[in-house]
């Protein structure tokens, strides 16, 4: 019995303690590595879904398409044939209804081989108005307004378009949404481009075009619009997307691990995106299992050695120096392993604290921005009510002019027009913007306010 206790004590000090220390350190390091991969994959999947949601929205998709097309066709070294091929490539993404009009230095439509955009005369007159070419004549806004409205939509007017140079302007035609984009290459030139897109594809149609040629990546994706119960677009081999989406929404977890994959959902204005990639850290599971196996084998060997009769302490002779060296190694290994584990845990905890602090700061700043916007909205409403009360109860030309100029200088208004009951304009202040063609709508809105 005494010999068994002695052997157990020797093995515990010189074998089990160092092995357990090294095992815990290795296990902790592998677990930390797996968690880092897990967090990186989860963050990357969320960012990818947000990018897909942005690229799949009509505004984001057409903005990128139009910007890329304009940057290519405006190069002087590009030949007309190359411009036609660029337009055909853009049409392959969003259909043949994409109409591109290029204008030269004189403000005339350029002819491209193999490509003839429709409504060239009306668009040429529109460019005369927008770019104010030599062919422009005063009053063209009113004379051509009917044609422009038929081409672009009932609410289209040259004034609205001119105030949106270089931006996508949403218009309507035959109950279908569309975009109009126009841009001059330089303020001193009449050269530029005008692009009309009718109709606008919906998000699931855009996703189908974006992923039509991307078949090598591991991403699986599903998209629901807010009006449909079943996904309008799917990518991958699984068919239980509704079950996975419902499981994520019912649980409080940000993600879901199912069938060896990580699933994550993003809710946007256009719909819900559900994406997945292979679960990270699967190789780390194998490494952790190998460490566990080696440790179990080592403990089994120690048990065999402990029960073996050949292991007799009375026959083992160790010099005093060897014993001291062994004790010294034990005294070094165990504290070192403990320090390593403590350091790993401390770094992980500090990282979580920093991330929590950054998240809290981000939420605080966003809340402050939202409060600023809400306060600006309330301030605008108060100033409008005060101006209306001034006109109704205590009108004076000087007081009204001072209040109107103050709103324009502060940026809360770009146009203030005071209209009498007979329809005549009593006072007009604006910030220099171009508002020709809007007299009827402004008059109707003014009469509504007065009433």
Rosetta blueprint (number, residue, H / E / L):
1 X L
2 X H
3 X H
4 X H
5 X H
6 X H
7 X H
8 X H
9 X H
10 X H
11 X H
12 X H
13 X H
14 X H
15 X H
16 X H
17 X H
18 X H
19 X H
20 X H
21 X H
22 X H
23 X H
24 X H
25 X H
26 X H
27 X H
28 X H
29 X H
30 X H
31 X H
32 X H
33 X H
34 X H
35 X H
36 X H
37 X H
38 X H
39 X H
40 X H
41 X H
42 X H
43 X H
44 X H
45 X H
46 X H
47 X H
48 X H
49 X H
50 X H
51 X H
52 X H
53 X H
54 X H
55 X H
56 X H
57 X L
58 X H
59 X H
60 X H
61 X H
62 X H
63 X H
64 X H
65 X H
66 X H
67 X H
68 X H
69 X H
70 X H
71 X H
72 X H
73 X H
74 X L
75 X L
76 X L
77 X L
78 X L
79 X L
80 X H
81 X H
82 X H
83 X H
84 X H
85 X H
86 X H
87 X H
88 X H
89 X H
90 X H
91 X H
92 X H
93 X H
94 X H
95 X L
96 X L
97 X L
98 X E
99 X E
100 X E
101 X E
102 X E
103 X E
104 X L
105 X L
106 X L
107 X L
108 X L
109 X E
110 X L
111 X L
112 X E
113 X L
114 X L
115 X E
116 X L
117 X L
118 X L
119 X L
120 X H
121 X H
122 X H
123 X H
124 X H
125 X H
126 X H
127 X H
128 X H
129 X H
130 X H
131 X H
132 X L
133 X L
134 X L
135 X L
136 X L
137 X L
138 X L
139 X L
140 X H
141 X H
142 X H
143 X H
144 X L
145 X H
146 X H
147 X H
148 X H
149 X H
150 X H
151 X H
152 X H
153 X L
154 X L
155 X L
156 X L
157 X L
158 X H
159 X H
160 X H
161 X H
162 X H
163 X L
164 X L
165 X L
166 X L
167 X L
168 X L
169 X E
170 X E
171 X E
172 X E
173 X E
174 X L
175 X L
176 X E
177 X E
178 X E
179 X E
180 X E
181 X E
182 X E
183 X E
184 X E
185 X L
186 X L
187 X L
188 X L
189 X L
190 X L
191 X L
192 X E
193 X E
194 X E
195 X E
196 X E
197 X E
198 X E
199 X L
200 X L
201 X L
202 X L
203 X H
204 X H
205 X H
206 X H
207 X H
208 X H
209 X H
210 X H
211 X L
212 X L
213 X L
214 X L
215 X L
216 X L
217 X L
218 X L
219 X L
220 X E
221 X E
222 X E
223 X E
224 X E
225 X L
226 X L
227 X L
228 X L
229 X L
230 X L
231 X L
232 X L
233 X E
234 X E
235 X E
236 X L
237 X L
238 X L
239 X L
240 X L
241 X H
242 X H
243 X H
244 X H
245 X H
246 X H
247 X H
248 X H
249 X H
250 X H
251 X L
252 X L
253 X L
254 X L
255 X E
256 X E
257 X E
258 X E
259 X L
260 X L
261 X E
262 X E
263 X E
264 X E
265 X E
266 X E
267 X E
268 X L
269 X L
270 X L
271 X L
272 X E
273 X E
274 X E
275 X E
276 X E
277 X E
278 X E
279 X L
280 X L
281 X L
282 X H
283 X H
284 X H
285 X H
286 X H
287 X H
288 X H
289 X H
290 X H
291 X H
292 X H
293 X H
294 X H
295 X H
296 X H
297 X H
298 X H
299 X H
300 X H
301 X H
302 X H
303 X H
304 X H
305 X H
306 X H
307 X H
308 X L
309 X L
310 X L
311 X L
312 X L
313 X L
314 X L
315 X L
316 X L
317 X L
318 X L
319 X L
320 X H
321 X H
322 X H
323 X H
324 X H
325 X H
326 X H
327 X H
328 X H
329 X H
330 X H
331 X H
332 X H
333 X H
334 X H
335 X H
336 X H
337 X H
338 X H
339 X H
340 X H
341 X H
342 X H
343 X H
344 X H
345 X H
346 X H
347 X H
348 X H
349 X H
350 X H
351 X H
352 X H
353 X H
354 X H
355 X H
356 X H
357 X H
358 X H
359 X H
360 X H
361 X H
362 X H
363 X H
364 X H
365 X H
366 X H
367 X H
368 X H
369 X H
370 X H
371 X H
372 X H
373 X H
374 X H
375 X H
376 X H
377 X H
378 X H
379 X H
380 X H
381 X H
382 X H
383 X H
384 X H
385 X H
386 X H
387 X H
388 X H
389 X H
390 X H
391 X H
392 X H
393 X H
394 X L
395 X L
396 X L
397 X H
398 X H
399 X H
400 X H
401 X H
402 X H
403 X H
404 X H
405 X H
406 X H
407 X H
408 X H
409 X H
410 X L
411 X L
412 X L
413 X L
414 X L
415 X E
416 X E
417 X E
418 X E
419 X E
420 X L
421 X L
422 X L
423 X L
424 X L
425 X E
426 X E
427 X E
428 X E
429 X E
430 X E
431 X L
432 X L
433 X L
434 X L
435 X L
436 X L
437 X L
438 X L
439 X H
440 X H
441 X H
442 X H
443 X H
444 X H
445 X H
446 X H
447 X H
448 X H
449 X H
450 X H
451 X L
